[in-house]
């Protein structure tokens, strides 16, 4: 699914997890959607502080690993759950991550816009 009301298109992805370190602990979550400037991670425990600081995260999926420096933008508790969803802004990343996101957004856009007009 492609979210188009955002400044940067956001695309749902499957098969990506993230390990995020706050300096004391490492938390594991699932990457739900991505854009060129951020991503949303779900299944983080409620004791993840999501304070306004830089975090180092390693996103893994499809046999590759991407090291990112991120800062939380928002968080919300999932109803009837003990887990959080957290939106992150990417502060620093690698070219490989940027290339992956460009390909994911382009693929989702093509899939969404396929059609013929007579």
N, C-alpha and C positions, 0 to 999 in steps of 0.2 A: 504494500500500500504506500502511496506517495502522498505526503502532507504538503499541500501547495500554499496554504495561507501563511506560511512562515517566511521570514526573510530569506532563509536558505532552505531549499527543499530537504525534507526529512524522509527517509526511507526505512521501512521495517526490514530487519535482517533476521536470519536464523543461523544458529550454530556458532554464535560468538559469546564468549564469556569474558569477564574482566576480573582481575585481581587488583585491588586498590589498597594502597598503604597509606596510613595516616601518621606514620612515625613510630607507633607503638604496636599496631595490629595490622594484619592483612585480612581484608574482607573479600569474599567472592560474590559476584553477581552475574546476571545475565544481561547482555546488551540487547535491547529491544528495537531501537531505531537509531539511525545515524544521520548526520548532515556534515557538510564541510567544516563546520565550526563547533560541533558538539555531538553528544549522544545521550540517550536515556538508558540508565541501568536499573533493572528491577531485581527483586529478591535479595536486597541488602538487608541485614539485620537492623532492627531499630536502634541498637547501640552504636551504629555508625553515625558520627556527629554531623557530618556534612557542613562543617563550619567553613567560614569564608577564608580558606587557605588553599595553597596548591597541594595537590595530591599526585603521587606517581601511580600510574596504572599500567598494567600490561593486558592488552586485549588480545585474546587468542581465538582463532577460528580458521577452519579450512586448512589446517596444517601450518599456519603462520602465526607469528607473534609481533605485536606492535606496541612500542613503549610510548606512552603519552604523558604529558603533564597537563592536569585538568584542575578546574575550580568549580565547585557546585554552584548552580544558579537557583535551583529550587528543589524541594523534597516534599513528598506526601506519603502518608501511611496508607497502605492498601487496606480497604475496608475488610473487617473480619479477619485480619491477618496480623502477624507480628513482623511483617516485612515493609521495607520502604521502596519507593521509586524515587530516583534522583536524576535530575537533569544536570549535565556537566557541559561547561564551555571548555574547549580545547585551547590551552595556552601555548603548548609546544608539541610538535609531532614530527614524524618522518615523512619523506617523500612517498614511501611505500603505502602509508596510511592514506595520504591524500589521493594517490592513484586508485586505491581500493574504493574510496568514497566516490570519486568521479565515475568509476565504472558502475557502482551500485546505483547511483542516481540516474545515470544515462540508461541503464538497463530498465529501471522502473519506469522512466519516462517513455521509453520506446514501447514497453508492454502496455502502458496506459493509453498511449496515443495511436496504437495500431488500429487501422480502419481505412476503408476506402470510400471515396465519395465519387459518385457517378456524375 
